[in-house]
Amino acid sequence: MAALSGARVVVTGGAGFIGSHVVDRLMNEGAEVWVLDNLTAGSEEFLNRWYGEDRLRLVRTDVTKFDSILPYFKDVDLVFHLAANPDVRTSAESGYVHVEQNIIGTYNVLEAMRFQDVPEMVYTSTSTVYGEATRIPTPEDYGPLVPISVYAATKLAGEGLISSYAGTFGLKATIYRFANVIGPRGTHGVIYDFIGKLRKNPNELEILGDGKQRKSYIYVSDCIEAMMLARLKRKAALEIFNIGTEQTTTVVAIAEMVTEAMGLFGVRYRTTGGVDGGRGWKGDVKVMGLDIARIKSLGWQPKLTSDEAVRKAAQALVREIK
């Protein structure tokens, strides 16, 4: 469906960071939205602005439990599948939770869609599926894809499942490989971590790795605009788009912007040195930049650069985190 006014849309993970922003957009467009979320990473507070609105229903359930989610896909026009365990770092310690949430959960959502004849899915993947790309900025047709974290492997497996359902059952799907999405309601990531550390010790900031890690960051409102536009303008039944900025930002630069946003001066930065050549943790992709020419050809352009996104997100999260 092109117009979402009056459409029934399921958003898995819709009480999470990006998911709640997707819900805001869908509600503003007049859709009826069913949010399926187990609330382990999400929060009901992120949906408070819609409290009492008949078009929004929050169902506390888990995509890993097929029978519990199946009824909510009846008469649905479109699914935004965002439910996942998003923490790349913890996948080095306990990979099964990522396998369960990101692979089994995606399979269950696809099966529920097949059982209930839901025609279309939007899936949020990640730039980490590219692994240690030798071509930067990295385009969507780069290969082979060799992920270096369990998290990335599970998201790539999700892409494969969706592709198979498109080929076998005629599913229409748009897959997005995100850079680091940041902004208000963020609950993890480097900016969030730095703010937490500086609240405990405003004189010194520990930086995982050598501080030279360099990646693309995109503000959440730019990300949502890209998602909505590309879904409408995609030309094939299954398409993959990178969503990011054309610049990168180092971890040390992020530290400086966070300390500035917190009004701190003279903070000493202490890098841990990291692992495997300065990475923050096992499976950390040290340098990431995306080629966004494909989605730009549809008429989208991020309003904020990577540095501008980091600065604005830091200011927003400082206000939010207590």
C-alpha positions as CSV (number, residue, x, y, z in Angstrom):
1,M,0.0,0.0,0.0
2,A,1.3,3.4,-0.8
3,A,-1.0,5.5,1.4
4,L,-0.9,4.5,5.1
5,S,-4.0,6.4,6.2
6,G,-6.5,3.7,7.3
7,A,-4.0,0.9,6.9
8,R,-3.4,-1.6,9.7
9,V,0.3,-1.8,10.5
10,V,2.2,-4.1,12.9
11,V,5.4,-2.7,14.3
12,T,7.5,-5.3,16.1
13,G,9.8,-3.7,18.6
14,G,7.6,-0.6,18.3
15,A,8.3,0.5,21.9
16,G,12.0,0.7,21.3
17,F,14.3,3.6,20.2
18,I,13.8,3.5,16.4
19,G,10.5,1.6,16.6
20,S,8.8,4.3,18.6
21,H,9.8,6.9,16.1
22,V,8.4,4.7,13.3
23,V,5.2,4.5,15.3
24,D,5.0,8.3,15.6
25,R,5.3,8.6,11.9
26,L,2.7,6.0,11.2
27,M,0.3,7.5,13.6
28,N,0.8,10.9,12.1
29,E,0.0,9.4,8.7
30,G,-3.3,8.1,10.0
31,A,-2.5,4.4,10.2
32,E,-3.9,1.9,12.8
33,V,-0.8,0.6,14.6
34,W,-0.4,-2.6,16.6
35,V,2.9,-2.5,18.5
36,L,4.3,-5.9,19.5
37,D,7.0,-5.6,22.1
38,N,8.3,-7.6,25.1
39,L,9.6,-4.3,26.6
40,T,13.0,-5.7,27.5
41,A,14.7,-2.9,25.6
42,G,11.7,-0.7,24.8
43,S,9.6,1.4,27.1
44,E,5.9,2.3,27.3
45,E,6.9,5.8,28.0
46,F,8.2,6.2,24.4
47,L,4.5,5.8,23.3
48,N,3.0,8.0,25.9
49,R,2.0,10.8,23.5
50,W,-0.5,8.4,21.9
51,Y,-2.1,7.3,25.2
52,G,-5.9,7.1,24.8
53,E,-5.7,7.1,21.0
54,D,-7.9,4.3,19.6
55,R,-5.6,3.7,16.6
56,L,-2.7,2.5,18.7
57,R,-2.6,-0.8,20.6
58,L,0.4,-2.0,22.5
59,V,0.6,-5.8,23.0
60,R,3.2,-7.1,25.4
61,T,4.4,-10.2,23.6
62,D,7.5,-11.8,22.2
63,V,8.3,-12.6,18.5
64,T,10.0,-15.8,19.7
65,K,6.6,-17.2,20.6
66,F,4.8,-17.9,17.4
67,D,1.4,-18.8,18.8
68,S,1.3,-15.6,20.9
69,I,1.9,-13.3,17.9
70,L,-0.1,-15.0,15.2
71,P,-3.5,-13.5,16.0
72,Y,-2.2,-9.9,15.7
73,F,-1.3,-10.3,12.0
74,K,-4.9,-10.9,10.9
75,D,-6.1,-8.2,8.4
76,V,-2.7,-6.5,8.5
77,D,-1.5,-4.5,5.5
78,L,2.2,-4.0,6.3
79,V,4.7,-5.1,9.0
80,F,7.7,-3.0,10.2
81,H,9.9,-5.7,11.8
82,L,12.3,-4.0,14.2
83,A,12.2,-6.4,17.1
84,A,15.8,-7.6,17.8
85,N,18.5,-7.7,20.3
86,P,20.5,-4.6,19.2
87,D,23.6,-4.9,21.4
88,V,26.5,-5.9,19.2
89,R,29.0,-6.0,22.1
90,T,27.0,-8.6,24.2
91,S,26.9,-10.9,21.3
92,A,30.5,-11.8,22.0
93,E,29.5,-13.0,25.4
94,S,26.1,-14.6,24.8
95,G,25.2,-15.2,21.2
96,Y,22.1,-17.3,21.7
97,V,19.9,-14.4,22.7
98,H,20.7,-12.8,19.3
99,V,20.0,-16.1,17.5
100,E,16.7,-16.4,19.3
101,Q,15.5,-12.8,18.9
102,N,17.0,-12.0,15.5
103,I,16.7,-15.3,13.6
104,I,13.9,-17.3,15.2
105,G,11.9,-14.1,15.9
106,T,12.2,-13.1,12.2
107,Y,11.2,-16.5,11.0
108,N,8.1,-16.4,13.3
109,V,7.1,-13.0,12.0
110,L,7.5,-14.2,8.4
111,E,5.4,-17.3,9.2
112,A,2.7,-15.2,10.8
113,M,2.6,-13.0,7.8
114,R,2.3,-16.1,5.5
115,F,-0.4,-17.7,7.6
116,Q,-2.4,-14.4,7.6
117,D,-1.6,-13.3,4.0
118,V,0.2,-10.1,5.0
119,P,1.7,-8.8,1.7
120,E,4.6,-6.6,2.7
121,M,7.4,-6.2,5.3
122,V,10.0,-3.5,6.1
123,Y,13.1,-4.9,7.9
124,T,15.8,-3.1,9.7
125,S,19.2,-4.7,9.2
126,T,22.6,-3.2,9.9
127,S,25.8,-2.0,8.2
128,T,27.7,-4.6,10.3
129,V,26.6,-7.3,7.8
130,Y,29.4,-6.0,5.5
131,G,32.0,-7.0,8.1
132,E,35.4,-5.5,7.5
133,A,34.6,-4.1,4.1
134,T,37.6,-3.3,1.9
135,R,35.6,-0.8,-0.1
136,I,34.5,2.3,1.8
137,P,32.0,3.9,1.3
138,T,30.4,0.4,1.0
139,P,27.6,-0.1,-1.6
140,E,24.7,-2.5,-1.2
141,D,26.1,-4.9,-3.9
142,Y,29.4,-5.3,-2.0
143,G,30.4,-8.9,-1.4
144,P,31.0,-11.4,-0.1
145,L,29.4,-10.4,3.1
146,V,31.5,-11.7,6.0
147,P,30.1,-10.5,9.4
148,I,32.6,-10.5,12.3
149,S,30.0,-10.5,15.2
150,V,27.2,-12.9,16.1
151,Y,24.8,-9.9,16.0
152,A,25.7,-9.1,12.4
153,A,25.5,-12.8,11.4
154,T,21.9,-13.0,12.9
155,K,20.8,-9.9,11.1
156,L,22.2,-11.2,7.8
157,A,20.4,-14.5,8.4
158,G,17.2,-12.4,8.8
159,E,17.9,-10.8,5.4
160,G,18.3,-14.3,3.9
161,L,15.0,-15.5,5.4
162,I,13.2,-12.5,4.0
163,S,14.7,-13.0,0.6
164,S,13.6,-16.6,0.6
165,Y,10.0,-15.7,1.5
166,A,10.0,-13.1,-1.3
167,G,11.2,-15.7,-3.8
168,T,9.0,-18.5,-2.5
169,F,5.8,-16.9,-1.3
170,G,5.7,-13.5,-3.2
171,L,6.4,-11.3,-0.1
172,K,7.2,-7.7,-0.9
173,A,10.0,-6.4,1.3
174,T,12.3,-3.4,1.8
175,I,15.5,-4.1,3.8
176,Y,17.5,-1.2,5.3
177,R,21.1,-1.5,6.4
178,F,21.6,1.2,8.9
179,A,24.6,3.2,9.9
180,N,24.6,4.1,13.7
181,V,21.2,5.6,14.3
182,I,21.2,8.1,17.1
183,G,18.8,10.6,18.8
184,P,16.3,11.0,21.5
185,R,15.0,7.8,23.3
186,G,18.4,6.1,22.6
187,T,19.0,3.4,25.1
188,H,22.4,2.1,24.1
189,G,25.5,3.0,22.1
190,V,28.5,5.1,22.5
191,I,26.8,8.4,23.3
192,Y,24.5,6.8,25.8
193,D,27.5,5.0,27.4
194,F,29.7,8.1,27.6
195,I,26.9,10.1,29.3
196,G,26.5,7.3,31.9
197,K,30.2,7.2,32.6
198,L,30.6,10.9,32.9
199,R,27.7,11.2,35.3
200,K,29.6,8.7,37.6
201,N,33.0,10.4,37.1
202,P,33.0,13.9,35.4
203,N,36.7,14.1,35.5
204,E,37.7,11.1,33.5
205,L,36.1,9.2,30.6
206,E,37.1,5.7,29.6
207,I,37.0,5.1,25.9
208,L,37.0,1.5,24.7
209,G,39.5,0.8,22.0
210,D,42.2,3.2,20.7
211,G,39.7,6.0,20.1
212,K,40.4,6.0,16.4
213,Q,37.3,3.9,15.4
214,R,35.5,5.8,12.7
215,K,31.9,5.3,11.7
216,S,28.9,6.9,10.1
217,Y,26.1,8.3,12.4
218,I,22.6,9.3,11.3
219,Y,20.0,11.2,13.2
220,V,16.8,9.3,13.8
221,S,14.5,11.7,12.1
222,D,16.6,11.5,8.9
223,C,16.5,7.7,9.2
224,I,12.7,7.6,9.4
225,E,12.3,9.9,6.4
226,A,14.6,7.6,4.4
227,M,12.7,4.5,5.5
228,M,9.3,5.9,4.5
229,L,10.4,7.3,1.2
230,A,12.3,4.3,-0.1
231,R,9.4,1.9,0.7
232,L,7.1,4.0,-1.5
233,K,9.6,4.4,-4.3
234,R,11.3,1.0,-4.5
235,K,11.1,-0.5,-8.0
236,A,11.4,-4.2,-7.2
237,A,9.5,-6.6,-5.0
238,L,12.6,-6.9,-2.8
239,E,15.1,-4.1,-2.4
240,I,18.0,-3.3,-0.1
241,F,19.1,0.2,0.8
242,N,21.9,1.6,2.9
243,I,20.8,4.4,5.2
244,G,23.5,6.6,6.7
245,T,25.5,9.8,6.1
246,E,28.3,10.5,3.8
247,Q,30.7,11.4,6.6
248,T,32.2,9.5,9.5
249,T,33.0,10.5,13.1
250,T,35.7,9.2,15.4
251,V,35.1,8.0,18.9
252,V,37.3,10.6,20.4
253,A,35.3,13.3,18.5
254,I,32.2,11.9,20.0
255,A,33.7,12.1,23.5
256,E,34.5,15.7,22.9
257,M,30.9,16.5,21.8
258,V,29.4,14.6,24.7
259,T,31.6,16.4,27.3
260,E,30.6,19.7,25.6
261,A,26.9,18.9,25.7
262,M,27.3,18.1,29.5
263,G,29.1,21.4,30.1
264,L,32.2,19.6,31.3
265,F,35.7,20.9,30.9
266,G,39.2,19.4,31.4
267,V,37.9,15.8,31.2
268,R,40.8,13.3,30.8
269,Y,40.2,10.7,28.1
270,R,41.6,7.3,28.9
271,T,41.6,4.8,26.0
272,T,41.7,1.1,26.9
273,G,43.8,0.2,23.8
274,G,41.1,-2.3,22.8
275,V,41.5,-5.6,21.0
276,D,42.5,-6.7,17.6
277,G,44.2,-3.5,16.5
278,G,42.3,-1.0,18.6
279,R,38.7,-2.2,18.3
280,G,36.4,-1.5,21.3
281,W,35.5,-5.2,21.7
282,K,35.5,-8.5,19.8
283,G,33.4,-8.1,16.7
284,D,33.6,-4.3,16.6
285,V,33.9,-3.0,13.0
286,K,36.6,-0.3,13.4
287,V,35.8,1.7,10.2
288,M,32.4,1.9,8.6
289,G,31.1,4.2,5.9
290,L,28.1,3.6,3.6
291,D,27.5,4.4,0.0
292,I,24.1,6.0,0.0
293,A,23.8,6.8,-3.7
294,R,21.0,4.3,-4.3
295,I,18.6,5.9,-1.8
296,K,19.7,9.4,-2.8
297,S,18.6,8.6,-6.3
298,L,15.1,8.4,-5.0
299,G,15.2,12.0,-3.8
300,W,16.4,11.6,-0.1
301,Q,19.2,13.4,1.5
302,P,20.1,13.5,5.2
303,K,19.6,16.9,6.7
304,L,22.4,16.5,9.2
305,T,26.0,15.4,8.7
306,S,27.5,12.7,10.9
307,D,29.1,15.2,13.3
308,E,25.9,17.3,13.4
309,A,23.9,14.2,14.2
310,V,26.2,13.3,17.1
311,R,26.1,16.8,18.5
312,K,22.3,17.0,18.4
313,A,21.9,13.5,19.7
314,A,24.3,14.2,22.6
315,Q,22.3,17.3,23.6
316,A,19.0,15.4,23.4
317,L,20.2,12.4,25.5
318,V,21.8,14.7,28.1
319,R,18.4,16.2,28.6
320,E,16.7,12.8,28.8
321,I,19.1,10.7,30.9
322,K,18.7,11.2,34.6
